[in-house]
Amino acid sequence: SQQGEEDPQALSIQEGENATMNCSYKTSINNLQWYRQNSGRGLVHLILIRSNEREKHSGRLRVTLDTSKKSSSLLITASRAADTASYFCATGKFGNEKLTFGTGTRLTIIP
Amino acid sequence: EPEVTQTPSHQVTQMGQEVILRCVPISNHLYFYWYRQILGQKVEFLVSFYNNEISEKSEIFDDQFSVERPDGSNFTLKIRSTKLEDSAMYFCASMTGRTEAFFGQGTRLTVV
């Protein structure tokens, strides 16, 4: 598998439910970031977690990082129709180096 | 809130033509990047730029590609002779080096 792979590839849930997406990576990292992309649009930064952090919250978002397992999860609580988008994890080996993106999870929230 | 802006939002070009994609990064950022995303695929790194020179480039960034920071604000990606497979969304990004990367809305390049 490649650096940064999300699962599931696609996820459909009812509005109000929680959505969990996972990301795995292969090499050591400095940080891991999650981005959202609405269809055909730009990448919106959601949250950054550094390698020495285990959990981070931002509004309805909760991100965990397990460096021993080289994995991260993104939890969106109380989902809304507007959360429908593709979600990508991206890893950085150093603070200012390129980001390596995962394959993405396409999330659909059913009203 | 400061943002990265890209122009044009959509460009259609004939195969073999040169295109220049433009980006205005956030003003106090020091690191600049170009990424591309072929339709339905993952976002791929093309090149990073710091201190007026390329700091890293991917295998995709061959001799047909070049980047410039012609003045204090613009950051451009030039494709000299476009191919059909260059059709993609191209994203510019910038960062301070200590926080997240900020991405522009992208330029959709269609080569016909």
Interface residues (C-beta under 8 A of the other chain):
Chain A: G4 Q33 Y35 G40 R41 G42 L43 V44 H45 L48 F88 A90 G95 N96 E97 K98 L99 T100 F101 G102 T103 G104
Chain B: L30 Y31 Y33 Y35 K42 V43 E44 F45 S48 Y50 E56 S58 M89 F91 A93 M95 G97 R98 T99 E100 A101 F102 F103 G104 Q105 G106 R108
